[in-house]
Amino acid sequence: MAGEMSVPEVKASGVNSVIDTLRSMAHPDSFERFVAELPPRSQALVRHPPIAMTWVPLEDMAAIFRVAHQRLFAGLDSRMEELGRKQMRSDLVGIYRFFLRFTTPAYVIGQTSKLYATYARSCGQMRILSTAAGRVDFVLEGRPYTSTAFWRYFVGNVLGIVDHTRVSNPTVALVAGGGDENWAHFIIRWH
């Protein structure tokens, strides 16, 4: 019906990958305590992983980020960044990893912003603000269910992608927005 808002959703493949990476980063007992603290629908995602191509409500994924940040990682933002980076490093395999070695962060972020809607429905958009030698500024805006945990994870995700390009010493900084805001401005720098 016209005027209805779509439910924000993400592909289950990404959800399953985050959960697998969390499991690899935690002691089994800690992981079980983390799962027990999740809301019921988020627990179900962990205990009964959905088929990769199905859509998962973003709200359920957001709870996983918040509880992991608080319980598994004791509020350490650096661990959320590590989660995002590790997940992306393990997800980018084969021909994708090979292809990325010949690209620049500007190209990769441009392509990522185009692909974002393929893996996240009604979850906002990514867009490049500017590019310069050794630098890309971009935003992710209109993202529902955000938190510091999500934005730190996203920084790690971006760094995990840029790690595979031909540049050295990349950094990703969240320079505005973030927290509970539905947008954030990032700057990627490299040499």
N, C-alpha and C positions, 0 to 999 in steps of 0.2 A: 504494500500500500504506500502511496506517495507520502513523503514526510516522515516515515518511520526511520528511526536510527537503527543501523545494523549493530549487532553485538560484536564488540572487538574480539577478534580471534587470531590465533597463531597456529601454524602447522605443527602437528604432533611430532614430526621428525625433530624439530628444534627442541621441543619440550623433552622428548626422550633423551636427546643428546645432553641437555643440561643435567638431567637426573643422573645419567650414567657418569658424567664428569663429577658431579657432587659425590656420588658413591665412591669414586676412585680417590677423592680428596679427603674422605672421612674414615675414621675407625668405624667398623661395623656397628658397635654399640652406640656410638654417637649418631650415626646415620639413622638407626632405628628410633632413637629419642627424637631426632629432628622430624621424622615422618609422623610420629605420634602427636606432635604439636601442630601439624598442618590441619587446616579445615578438611572436612570429609571429602569433598570433591577433589581437592589437591592430593590428599592421601591416595585416592583411587588412581590418580595418574601415575603415582609412584608404584603402587602395588600391582596394578594391571595396566601396563603401558599401552596406549592406544596405537592403532595402525598409523604408520608414518604419514600417510597422505590425508588423514582426517584433520578436522579443525577443532581446536581446543579453546574454550573461553579464556581470554587474556586474564581475567580476574583470578582464575585458578592458578595460572602461571605466576602472576604477581605475588600471590601468597607464598609460593615456593621461594622466590627471591628474598622476600622480607624475612621469612623464618630462617632460611639458610644464613643470611647476614647476621641475624641476632643470635641464633643458637649454635650453628656449626662453626661460625667464624668469629664469634664474640664481638660483633660490630666492627670488625676490621675491614675497611674499604679495600685495602690491598688484596685481601683474599677474594673478594668479589671480582676484582679485576683479574686475578689469577684464574678464577673460574671461567670468565669470559674468554680469556686468552687461550687457556687449555682446550676449551670446547672448540673454539674456532680452529686451532691447530690440528685437532683430531678430525674435525669435519672436512677440512680442505685436504683431500687426498688425490692421488693419481694425476689425471690430466689437468685438473684445476690448479693444483699446487705447481705443476710444471709451467702452466700458462702464466701464473702470477709472477714468476721469476723474471719475466720480460716486461712487466708493466711498472707504472709509477703509482704512488698513492692517489694522485689526482684522478687517474683513469679508473682505478679500482673503486674509489668512493663514488664516482659518477655512475659506474655500473651497479654498484650496491644500492644506490638510491633508486635506480630503475627496478631492481629486483625486490626491493623491500616489500612492495605490495603483493608480491607473489607468495610471501611467507607470513605476512601480517595483514589481516583484513580489518578495515576501520580502525587502524592503529596509528593514524597520522601519516606523515611523509618525511622523507629525507630530501634535502636539497643542498647543493653546493652554493655557498655565498661568494667565495672568491678562491682563486688559485694564484700562486706566485712561486718563484724558485724556492724549493724546499719547504713549501707550506700549502695547506688546504684548509679553508674555513668552511664548515658545514653545520647545518642544524637538523635536528630531528624534532618535529613539532606536531602537536595534536595527539600525542601519545597518552592514552588513558592509563590509569592504575600505575602511575610512576612512584618511585621512592628513591632514596639515596642508593639503596641496594641495587635497583635496576640500573641506574645511571652508571654506577661503578662497574657493574657487569658489562654494560655496553661499551665503556672505555676499553675494557679488556678484549671484547669482541673485535673492535676496530683495530686494536693493536695486533691481535692475532692474525687478522687479514693482512695488514700492512707489513708484518714480519716476513711474509712470503714474497714481497715485491723485491725489486732490485736495489732498493735504497738501504743505507746503513743507519743505525742508531735512531730509529723512528720513535717519536713520543706522541702521545695523544693527551690533550688537556681539555677538560670541561671548563669553559671560561665564563659561562653565564647560564642562568636557568638551573636545571637539575633539581635535586631534592624532591619535593612534592609537585613541582611545576610540571606541566604537560609538554614542555619543550626544553631543549638544551642546545647550546652553541659549543662546538668543539673546534679545536685547532690541532691539526696533525703537522708535525715538523720532522724534518730529516736532513741528513747530510748526503 
